């Protein structure tokens, strides 16, 4: 009896075709699936960043106002973004650009990388960016302890004060008090600080005597706010006193900036500007605070990370 043909090769062929078809279908199914997006790079300790930012007061009498920004459109828009009294206008659009920030503490003032300079900033600024992605605006609230410290740097001054009608000074002191004025007997000139008329009664190589000639009710602005002449007295020997009143109100505390003629040492530097932080009508005093407006305040930063340089790249940074 003849051998019957075997069905095994046919079965094997069918199995191979089915397996191949399954693999093909699986491959096309896999290729048809959407590719998941790559995980974003997040800010970490040690990174260097370029950012744009808007700094807003979060506490104090100027809460809600912008004290600093790197964004030109914000700097020029006072209607939407009102500014604090110490806001510094940088002068041109070119002066507003991305700001380099080092995430962490530095032993030097800044580091440089790829023509960028990365600066040391207050801890609350960089700590608030850890874990942030790029190109997403972050709101970072910086409490006083992680921001700018306030130092005991203030003077309590009387609201009412007195000046002599006649003042005799050394010739060198005259030049400091009245710059550009020649000390000539009989000369009259406008007082550079108060704006009233002065007359030189006598002048020699050593001393100069100046007579102040304000009228009652005269208003000047020697420190940045109105100061009114309340009274002028004189005596038979030609001396006398000028009584002046600083026209300040409690509601102005924290909103008025003054000029210092002597300065005050505060945190190792000499301050030339101060903020009136308290007006006490009952005590007849006001306080000149030589701290900056951000010292001791809660600050709110709106920050967008533009470029992020990871620690692997930071290894090449030169200080």
C-alpha positions as CSV (number, residue, x, y, z in Angstrom):
1,X,0.0,0.0,0.0
2,X,1.3,3.4,-1.0
3,X,2.3,5.8,1.7
4,X,-0.2,8.7,2.1
5,X,1.3,12.2,1.9
6,X,2.0,13.8,5.3
7,X,0.0,17.0,6.3
8,X,2.7,18.2,8.7
9,X,4.4,20.6,6.2
10,X,1.1,22.2,5.4
11,X,0.3,22.7,9.0
12,X,3.8,24.2,9.7
13,X,3.3,26.6,6.8
14,X,-0.1,27.7,8.1
15,X,1.3,28.3,11.5
16,X,4.2,30.3,10.1
17,X,1.8,32.4,8.1
18,X,-0.4,33.1,11.1
19,X,2.6,33.9,13.3
20,X,3.9,36.3,10.7
21,X,0.6,38.0,10.3
22,X,0.3,38.4,14.1
23,X,3.7,40.0,14.3
24,X,2.9,42.3,11.4
25,X,-0.4,43.4,12.9
26,X,1.3,43.9,16.3
27,X,4.0,46.0,14.7
28,X,1.6,48.3,12.9
29,X,-0.5,48.6,16.1
30,X,2.6,49.6,18.0
31,X,3.6,52.2,15.4
32,X,0.1,53.6,15.3
33,X,0.2,54.5,19.0
34,X,1.0,58.1,19.9
35,X,4.6,58.6,21.3
36,X,4.4,59.9,24.9
37,X,6.0,63.3,25.3
38,X,9.5,63.4,26.9
39,X,9.5,64.3,30.6
40,X,10.2,68.1,31.0
41,X,13.5,69.1,32.6
42,X,12.8,70.6,36.0
43,X,14.8,73.1,37.9
44,X,17.1,71.5,40.5
45,X,19.6,72.7,43.0
46,X,22.9,73.8,41.3
47,X,21.3,74.8,38.0
48,X,21.9,78.1,36.4
49,X,18.9,79.8,34.8
50,X,17.9,82.7,32.7
51,X,14.5,84.1,33.7
52,X,12.1,87.0,33.3
53,X,10.5,88.3,36.5
54,X,8.1,90.8,38.0
55,X,8.7,91.7,41.6
56,X,5.6,92.9,43.5
57,X,5.3,94.0,47.1
58,X,3.3,91.5,49.1
59,X,3.0,93.4,52.3
60,X,3.4,96.9,53.7
61,X,1.8,100.2,52.6
62,X,2.9,99.6,49.0
63,X,1.4,96.1,48.7
64,X,0.4,95.2,45.1
65,X,2.9,97.6,43.5
66,X,5.9,96.6,41.3
67,X,9.3,97.3,42.9
68,X,11.4,95.7,40.1
69,X,11.1,93.8,36.8
70,X,13.1,92.5,33.9
71,X,10.1,93.0,31.5
72,X,10.1,96.2,29.5
73,X,6.4,96.2,28.9
74,X,5.7,96.0,32.6
75,X,8.2,98.7,33.4
76,X,6.5,101.1,31.0
77,X,2.9,100.3,31.9
78,X,2.1,102.2,35.1
79,X,-1.7,101.9,34.7
80,X,-1.7,98.1,34.9
81,X,1.5,97.7,36.9
82,X,1.7,100.7,39.4
83,X,5.2,101.2,40.8
84,X,6.7,101.7,44.3
85,X,8.5,104.9,45.3
86,X,11.9,103.2,44.9
87,X,11.2,101.6,41.6
88,X,14.2,102.2,39.4
89,X,13.6,103.0,35.7
90,X,16.5,101.5,33.7
91,X,16.3,104.1,30.9
92,X,15.9,102.1,27.7
93,X,14.3,98.9,26.3
94,X,17.8,97.4,25.8
95,X,18.3,97.5,29.5
96,X,15.5,95.0,30.1
97,X,16.5,91.4,29.3
98,X,16.6,87.9,30.8
99,X,18.2,87.7,34.2
100,X,20.8,85.1,35.1
101,X,20.0,83.2,38.4
102,X,22.1,80.6,40.2
103,X,19.9,78.0,42.1
104,X,21.7,77.8,45.4
105,X,24.3,79.6,47.4
106,X,27.5,81.0,45.9
107,X,30.9,81.7,47.4
108,X,31.3,84.5,44.9
109,X,28.9,87.2,43.7
110,X,28.2,85.4,40.5
111,X,29.4,82.8,37.9
112,X,29.6,83.0,34.1
113,X,28.7,80.5,31.5
114,X,28.2,80.9,27.7
115,X,28.4,84.7,28.0
116,X,25.7,84.7,30.7
117,X,26.3,85.9,34.2
118,X,24.4,84.1,36.9
119,X,23.9,86.0,40.2
120,X,23.3,85.1,43.8
121,X,19.7,86.0,44.7
122,X,17.8,85.9,48.0
123,X,17.1,82.3,49.1
124,X,13.3,82.6,48.7
125,X,13.7,83.4,45.0
126,X,15.7,80.4,44.0
127,X,14.1,78.0,46.5
128,X,10.7,78.8,44.9
129,X,11.9,77.7,41.5
130,X,13.1,74.2,42.4
131,X,10.9,71.7,40.5
132,X,9.7,74.3,38.1
133,X,9.6,73.6,34.3
134,X,10.7,76.1,31.7
135,X,8.4,78.6,29.9
136,X,5.7,78.4,32.6
137,X,5.2,81.4,34.8
138,X,5.6,80.5,38.5
139,X,4.3,82.6,41.4
140,X,6.9,82.6,44.2
141,X,6.1,84.1,47.5
142,X,9.2,85.1,49.5
143,X,8.7,85.7,53.3
144,X,10.9,88.3,55.0
145,X,13.1,85.6,56.5
146,X,14.0,84.4,53.0
147,X,14.1,87.8,51.4
148,X,15.8,91.1,52.4
149,X,16.6,91.7,56.1
150,X,15.7,94.9,57.8
151,X,18.3,96.5,60.0
152,X,17.9,99.0,62.9
153,X,18.7,101.9,60.8
154,X,16.3,104.9,61.5
155,X,16.2,108.3,63.0
156,X,13.3,109.9,64.8
157,X,13.0,113.6,63.9
158,X,10.7,116.4,65.2
159,X,7.9,117.6,62.9
160,X,8.6,121.2,64.1
161,X,12.2,122.4,64.0
162,X,14.0,125.7,64.1
163,X,16.8,127.4,62.2
164,X,18.7,130.6,63.1
165,X,18.0,133.8,61.2
166,X,21.7,134.5,61.2
167,X,24.3,131.8,60.6
168,X,28.1,132.2,60.8
169,X,30.1,129.4,59.3
170,X,33.7,128.8,58.2
171,X,34.5,129.7,54.6
172,X,35.0,126.0,53.7
173,X,31.6,125.1,55.3
174,X,30.0,128.0,53.4
175,X,31.1,126.4,50.1
176,X,29.6,123.0,51.2
177,X,26.3,124.6,52.2
178,X,26.0,127.0,49.3
179,X,27.8,125.5,46.3
180,X,28.5,127.8,43.5
181,X,27.9,131.0,45.6
182,X,30.7,133.5,45.9
183,X,31.1,134.7,49.5
184,X,30.8,138.5,48.9
185,X,29.5,140.9,51.6
186,X,26.1,142.3,50.5
187,X,25.4,139.6,47.9
188,X,21.9,138.0,47.8
189,X,21.0,134.6,46.5
190,X,18.4,131.9,46.6
191,X,18.9,129.4,49.4
192,X,19.8,126.1,47.6
193,X,18.0,123.9,50.2
194,X,15.0,126.0,51.2
195,X,14.4,128.3,48.3
196,X,14.0,131.6,50.2
197,X,16.3,134.6,49.8
198,X,19.6,134.8,51.7
199,X,21.9,137.8,52.1
200,X,25.6,137.7,53.1
201,X,26.0,140.2,55.9
202,X,29.8,139.8,56.2
203,X,32.5,137.7,54.6
204,X,36.3,137.4,55.2
205,X,39.0,134.9,54.7
206,X,37.8,132.8,57.7
207,X,34.1,133.3,58.3
208,X,30.9,134.1,56.4
209,X,27.7,135.4,58.1
210,X,24.4,134.6,56.2
211,X,21.0,136.1,57.0
212,X,18.0,133.9,56.1
213,X,15.0,136.0,54.9
214,X,11.9,133.8,54.7
215,X,8.4,135.1,55.2
216,X,5.7,133.4,57.3
217,X,3.7,131.0,55.2
218,X,6.6,130.3,52.8
219,X,6.6,126.7,51.6
220,X,9.7,124.8,50.6
221,X,10.6,121.2,49.9
222,X,14.0,120.5,51.3
223,X,13.4,116.8,51.9
224,X,10.8,116.0,49.2
225,X,7.6,117.1,51.0
226,X,6.2,120.5,52.0
227,X,7.8,122.3,54.9
228,X,6.1,125.5,56.0
229,X,7.5,128.6,57.7
230,X,5.3,129.0,60.8
231,X,7.0,131.8,62.5
232,X,10.0,134.2,62.3
233,X,11.3,136.0,65.3
234,X,14.1,138.6,65.7
235,X,15.9,140.3,68.5
236,X,17.4,143.7,69.0
237,X,20.9,142.4,68.3
238,X,19.9,141.0,64.9
239,X,19.6,137.3,65.9
240,X,16.3,135.3,65.7
241,X,14.7,132.0,64.9
242,X,12.8,130.5,62.1
243,X,10.1,127.9,63.0
244,X,9.3,125.4,60.4
245,X,6.8,122.5,60.3
246,X,7.1,119.3,58.3
247,X,3.7,118.9,56.6
248,X,3.4,115.1,57.0
249,X,0.4,113.0,57.9
250,X,0.1,109.4,59.3
251,X,-1.5,108.2,56.1
252,X,1.8,109.1,54.3
253,X,3.9,106.6,56.3
254,X,5.7,104.3,53.9
255,X,4.7,106.3,50.9
256,X,7.1,109.3,51.1
257,X,10.8,109.3,50.3
258,X,13.3,111.9,51.6
259,X,16.8,113.1,50.9
260,X,19.5,112.9,53.5
261,X,22.2,115.6,53.8
262,X,24.5,113.5,56.0
263,X,23.5,109.9,55.4
264,X,23.4,107.1,58.0
265,X,25.6,104.0,58.2
266,X,23.3,101.0,57.7
267,X,24.4,97.4,57.2
268,X,27.9,98.6,56.3
269,X,26.9,101.2,53.7
270,X,26.1,104.9,53.8
271,X,22.5,105.6,52.9
272,X,21.5,108.9,51.2
273,X,17.8,108.2,50.8
274,X,15.2,107.2,53.4
275,X,11.5,106.4,53.7
276,X,9.2,108.1,56.2
277,X,7.9,105.0,58.0
278,X,6.0,106.7,60.8
279,X,4.3,110.0,61.5
280,X,3.2,110.5,65.1
281,X,1.2,113.7,65.5
282,X,0.7,113.3,69.2
283,X,4.4,113.0,69.8
284,X,5.3,115.6,67.1
285,X,7.7,113.3,65.4
286,X,8.3,111.3,62.2
287,X,10.8,108.5,61.5
288,X,13.4,108.4,58.7
289,X,14.1,104.7,57.9
290,X,17.2,104.1,55.8
291,X,16.3,100.5,54.9
292,X,15.1,99.9,51.4
293,X,11.4,99.5,50.8
294,X,11.7,95.7,50.3
295,X,13.5,95.1,53.6
296,X,11.4,93.1,56.1
297,X,8.5,92.7,53.6
298,X,6.8,89.8,52.0
299,X,7.6,89.8,48.3
300,X,5.8,88.1,45.4
301,X,7.7,87.2,42.2
302,X,6.2,86.1,38.9
303,X,9.0,84.2,37.3
304,X,9.4,82.4,34.0
305,X,12.4,80.2,33.4
306,X,13.6,80.7,29.9
307,X,16.9,78.7,29.7
308,X,18.1,76.0,32.1
309,X,21.7,74.8,32.4
310,X,21.9,71.6,34.3
311,X,24.7,70.7,36.8
312,X,26.4,68.5,34.2
313,X,27.0,71.7,32.2
314,X,27.7,73.8,35.3
315,X,30.9,71.8,35.9
316,X,32.6,74.0,33.3
317,X,31.5,77.2,34.9
318,X,34.3,79.6,35.8
319,X,33.8,81.9,38.8
